[in-house]
Amino acid sequence: MELRHLRYFVTVAETGHMTRAAGLLGMQQPPLSQQIKALEQELGLVLLHRHPKGVSLTDGGRQFLGEAKRLLRDFGDMRDRMERLAGGQYGLLTVGFTSSAAAHAFTPAVLRACRSEQPGIALTMTEDNAAGLIDAIAKSRLHCGFLRVPVAQPEGISFETLLTEPALLALPLDHRLAAVPRASTTPVPLAELENEDLILVRKPGAPGLYANLLALCERHGVRPRSFIEVDRMMMNMNLVAAGAGISVVPASMRGMHAHSIVCRPLEKHAQLEAPLTLAFRGQDQQGPTATFIALARRIAQECRAA
């Protein structure tokens, strides 16, 4: 039994006439009659009463008509879903982000736009550090993720910089470098980091921004006193707020712990960039993933234009 046999039967049942049904189906009446008889033989059930003016349903035929219509409807629904899936309008999408990427207004804007513009996409989200996100994408546990600086570049994973922003020095409110006029706009000389306690996100988790800071200090002969390593940038900010040390954070995190932290720019020659990066499997640009990537690119372009 094939779907065409169900269509043949439904058309005959609804027209009540073999010849008229054949015309609607674009076929001759004898082959249609043969197909209906073959269907009855396969089912072991008489579906139609034949009479000179047409056909009528038997009790079994009425039961089978309901089943046939349901199967054809389910098939049509499935085909529509697959077409929407292929077009990127339907399906499951898993997106990850680091805490610092989530702090940028861009990330929730993209997620909100996806929910609003593509209600057929079931969006699930998770948070991890950059290393965890990249590993999950490489192993197909995530479709894509927002992070700052890639910490590894496995084969097949694409990294696209969507936006960039400066990194700022985050200082406890009572720190000597925070107690200057117009602190939020006054640059800090790199030499001021000499003998300071630096709080850094643990290198295996997200070395990029902090590795760049340490390399910068080394090039200029600046020697911080000690390093405190943490797993997440939010913990980084919490420790700065608690007075445990100083750190650098993306500018979009300015305002967190506003009553406990002052953020200052670094001097011009020591400025660091904090990119916002979209990671995804290079060969997975279809369906909902392709739709999400295009949406992220569009909103990033709007942000740059603004």
N, C-alpha and C positions, 0 to 999 in steps of 0.2 A: 504494500500500500504506500502510495506517495501523496504528497500534498496536492498534486494536480487531481488525483482521484477524489479527494475531499471537495475541491472546488467544483469539479464536474457534478458531483452529487448535490451539493448545496444549490447550484444554479438550476438543476433539473427540479429539485424539490420546491424552489421558490417560484419558478415559472409554471410548474405543473404540466409542462409540455416538453417532450424530448426534442422536437424540431426547433422550437423557439430557443431552447437552451443551447442547442448546437450553434445556432446563429449568433447568440451572445458570446459564446466561447470561441467563435471563429473556426469551427470545424464542421464536418459533415455529420448528419444524424446517425448513420449506421455505426461508424467508429465510436460515437458517444454511447450508443446503446450497448455496444460490446464492452466498453469500459465499465459501465454500471453493472452489467451482468457479472463481469469478472470480479468486481468489488463485492457483490452479493455472495459469490461463490467463496471468496477468500474469508468473508465474515461468517459464512454458513447461516445467512440470515436474509430473508426476503425483505427488501427495503421499500419497494414500490408496487402498487397495484397498477397494471397496465390496462387501459381501456381505450375505445376508439377515439375519444376526445382528448386524451392525454394520460397523465399519471396522477396517482395520489399516494400519500404516504401510508405505509402500514404502521402498526404500533411500534415495531422495531425501527422503522424508518424515522418516525418522529423522535425516538430516543437518540438515534444515531445523528440526526440533524443537529440536535443541541450539542452533542459531543464534537461533531465536525466543525461547527461554527466556533466553539471554544478553542479548538486546536488552531484553526486558521487565525483567530484573533490573537492568540498567544504568540503565534509565529510572526504575525505582523508587528506586534509590540516588541518582540525580541529584535526583529530586523531594524525597527526604528531606533532602539537603544544602541545597537551596534553601529548604525550610521551616525548617531550622535556621539558615540565613543570615538569613532574614527575622525569626526569633525571637532573633537576636543570639547564637546558640550556636556559630556556625561562620563561618569566613572569616579574612581577613588584617586585622590591625590594626597600624598603624605609629604609635608613640608617641615623642615627643621630650621632652627635658628639658634645662634649664640645669644647670650644675654645682652651683649653690647650691640649686636645687630638689631635685636628687638627694641632697644632703647631709641633707635632712630625712628622718627615719625613715618619714614617711608615704608618700613616693614608692616606695621598694622594697616597702613593705607592700602597696600597691595592685597593683603589678606581680606580686608573689608570689601574691596572692589571685586575680588574673586567670588565671594559669597553673594554679592549683590548682582553682578553681571552674569554669573554662571551658576544658577541655583541647582543645576543638574550635576555639578561636581561635588562629591562628598569630600570635604576638606578636613584633614586631621593634622594636628601640629604637635611638635615635640621640641624640647630644648636640650642642647648638649654643647660641649665645647667644640672647637673647630675640628680637632682630630677625630672626635666621635662622629660628627656630622659627615665628614668626608668618607670615613670608613663605612658608615651606614649607607651612603649613596653608592659607593663602589660595590657593596654587597646587596644592592637592590632592596634594602629595608626602607629607604627614603627615595622619593623621586627627585627632590632638589632641596637646597638649603641656603640660608642667608648667613654669611660669616664675614669676618673682617679680612685678615691676611691668610691665604692658604698655608697650612702647615705641612702639607704633603701634596703631591700631584700624581696620584695613581694613573696608570694608563686608562684611557677611555673617559676620564672625568674632565669636564670643561669648567673653567672658571672665568666668569665675566664680571668685570668691574662696572657696577651700575652708577655709583656715586662715590665721591671722595669728600673728606672733611678734615680739618686740621686736628691734631692731637693736642690736648691741653694738659698742663701740669695741675694735678689735683692735690690740694694742700689742706691739712686740718685748719680749722678756723683760727686756732691760737698759734699757728706756726709763724715763725719770723718772716717768711716770704709772703704770708697772707696779709701782714700788717703794713701795707704800703698804700698810699693814695691811689685811687682808681685801679685797684689790683686786677680787676677782671680784664682790663685792656692794656695793662703795662707788662711788656715782655720780661721774661726771667732769663738772665744769662745762664748758659749751660754750666759755667763754673760754679754756680750756686748749688749744684747737686753734689759737690765735693763733701764727703763725710756724712751724707744724708742716708737715711734708711729708706730703701726703695721697696715698694710692694709690687710684685709682678705676677701675672698669671703664669702658672706652671708651664715650663717650656714644652713638655710633651703635649699639652693641651692647646696652646695658642702662642707659639713663640714669635710670630711675625713682628708685631708692633714693639714688643719688648726687646726682642733681639736687635731691632733697629736702634732702639734707645741705647742699649748697652754698647753696640758698635760705635754709635756716635760719641758716647762718653770715652770710649777707649781711644778713638782717633784724636780727641782733644785733650787727652791726659787727665780726664776727670775721673776720680775714684770714689764712688759711693761707699759708705761705711759697711752696709749690710744689705741682704736681700731677703725678703719674705715672699715665699711662693704660695699662691692660692690656685684653686681650680676654676673659679669663675670670676668674671669682672665685677659682678655685683658684690661678691665677698671682698674683692679688692676695694671697692668704694666704701663698704662697711668698715673695713680696717682703717682706711684713711680718715673716715668720720670719727673713729675711736681714738685717733691720734697715734696710731702705730707706725706711721711712716707716710711717705708721699708716693705718688704714682703718676702715670700719664694715662689719659682716657680720651676717647673720641669726643669731639665737641658736643655731639648730640646728648651726651650724658651730663652736660652742665645742668645744674638745677637739682640733681639728685642729692639728697642730704643738704639742701640749700642752707640750712641753719648750722651746719657743721663743717662744710667744705667750701673752699674758695678755689675757683679754677682760673689759671693764668696762662696766657700763651707763652711759648718758648721764643727766645730771640730768633731773628730771621734765619741765620745760618744754621740753626739747630732745629728748625721746624720739621715735624714729622707728619706724614699724611696717614689718615685712617680710612682705608677704602671700605666700601660696602660691596661685597662680592656675592654673586649668585653662582652656586655650584650645582651641576647636573651631569647626568651621563650623556656624553656627546651623541650617542646613537639612539637616545630615547626622546627625540624631539617629535613626538606625535601624540595624538589624543590629548588628555587633560594637561600633560606636562608641557606640550607645545603651546597650549592656550595660556598656561600660567607664565611661561617664559615671555611670551609676547606681551602679556599684561604687565609684567614687571618692567620690561623694556619701555613700554609706553609711559608708565607712571614715572619712571626714572627720567625720561626725556622731559616730561612735564615739570618735574622738580628742578631739573637743570635750567629749563627756560624761565622758571619763576625766580 
